[in-house]
Amino acid sequence: MPDETCPAATENIPAAVKSLPEAAAVRPEARPHRISRKEKSAYSLGALNDLIMNNILNNLINPVYNLALHVSPDLTGYAMAVPRAWDAISDPLVASWSDNFRSKWGRRKPFMLIGALISAASFIGIWLVPPHWGSMAMVWYLILLSVIFYTGNTFFLVPYNGFGYALSDDYNERTALFAYKAVVGSVGGFLLPWCYWFITRPFFSDTIEGVRFLSIGVAAVILLSCLVPVLFCRERYDHRIAQQEKIPLFQGIRDSLKLKPFVLLIASVSIMFMSIFVVSGIGFFLNVCYVFDYDEDAVAVMTGLAGTLWKVSSLLSIPLIFFLSRKFGKKTPYLLSMALAWFAALSAWWFMTPENPYLQLIMQGLLGPGFTCVLMLTDSMMADICDLDELKTGKRREAMLGAIYGWFLKVGVTGSAAVSGVLLLWTGFDIDLPAQSAETILKMRLYMALIPAAGVLVSLALMAFYPLTSARVAEIKLELEKRKAEESAQA
């Protein structure tokens, strides 16, 4: 895990910037803020909620609602798209409330607590659907409970991300903080891919009983992962933020989308995630009906192994990502990771075959570092963008920026579920057939390899134009400190 005493990113700062008079007269309270290991660890535990809230439904919907309850994949795909349409309203709304909230507990913690409670309770409820109901009744139940679940996610994750963006103003210390978060997310991620395997164990009467038992444990983790950062992290909540004018919702959205680095970042990440996750359903059923010939237990084991290898490779890559970001800035390792993800996506054509089924583990081992680098450095870049936003608007709006970024990310992940079901039907796949045709299998294999590869290539091209280098971030910080010094002198 990266050490907390990482130096400020000065090696790439031009001499002209270092020699500015303001650099020699920075106020003591404006010096880069170091975060203790204890506080980094406490904040990072919230990454378990980030991981669970954004991924667990996608992992369990196919095996539970499609295979166990026999709901058509296209219907569950549409059902899982509805909450993301609601996110278009709830994410910026909660962000605006949080940015403008004033209390003795700060701007973030009350929302985080409410969100964790809602998510924990509704996650249990999602799997209490009566199995004897018809498909459409089950779909409407799933829509209602998933909307409640993702509303809770919004109340926790939007303020939580804004909380993290403000914990330090140091270029490299921010990356260190989110490296801690990435470690916790990777360690917690070891359990996520084994959820399907767990709920199919013979000591449960069926998959429905298994997922209901699992949901209680997941709800407990959601609550614990909220309480630790709330109790052991101190919000950076200075008097300027407490006194700043409240920002109207639509003005906040409009100002955010005027930031070029922000638009490039969210476009790149959301396209990458959408292109990869849009074929997740195809990948699952490709293993079921082609690679393992309807051996459900073998598919469950492969799902667990693939997810575990993903997390092992992710965990091992974090120190290297941190080293490269300190040496070359954040953009270079970001682009390298996307290139790795592109190769991994394309390799599905050769690695997902019945002759050598376990070669697909190589693909997962390559995707893990690619995704981890993108997510870890994106969080750190978002903190830099918050500084740029303050320079342009004079306001601290971490939650709003995080909400807009998060919304596009969630569209890329869960919104793609609706398209995934349609793509599966376009291949000719029929869940009621005992075997799929050769033409259907060929289409599934082509979609699985080409769609993600094309999307990642577009994402890589967009990020090539990202302008916030370490030198530019240092200039922004100096300009902000000069402004704050002038405001203090006038007060």
Secondary structure, 3 states (H helix, E strand, C coil): CCCCCCCCCCCCCCHHHHCCHHHHCCCHHHCCCCCCHHHHHHHHCCHHHHHHHHHHHHHHHHHHHHHHCCCCHHHHHHHHHHHHHHHHHHHHHHHHHHHHCCCCCCCCHHHHHHHHHHHHHHHHHHCCCCCCCCHHHHHHHHHHHHHHHHHHHHHHHHHHHHHHHCCCCCHHHHHHHHHHHHHHHHHHCCCHHHHHHHHCCCCCCCHHHHHHHHHHHHHHHHHHHHHHHHHHCCCCCCHHHHHCCCCCHHHHHHHHCCCHHHHHHHHHHHHHHHHHHCCHHHHHHHHHHHHCCCCHHHHHHHHHHHHHHHHHHHHHHHHHHHHHHHHHCCHHHHHHHHHHHHHHHHCHHHHCCCCCHHHHHHHHHHHHHHHHHHHHHHHHHHHHHHHHHHHHHCCCCHHHHHHHHHHHHHHHHHHHHHHHHHHHHHCCCCCCCCCCCHHHHHHHHHHHHHHHHHHHHHHHHHHCCCCCCHHHHHHHHHHHHHHHHHHHHHC
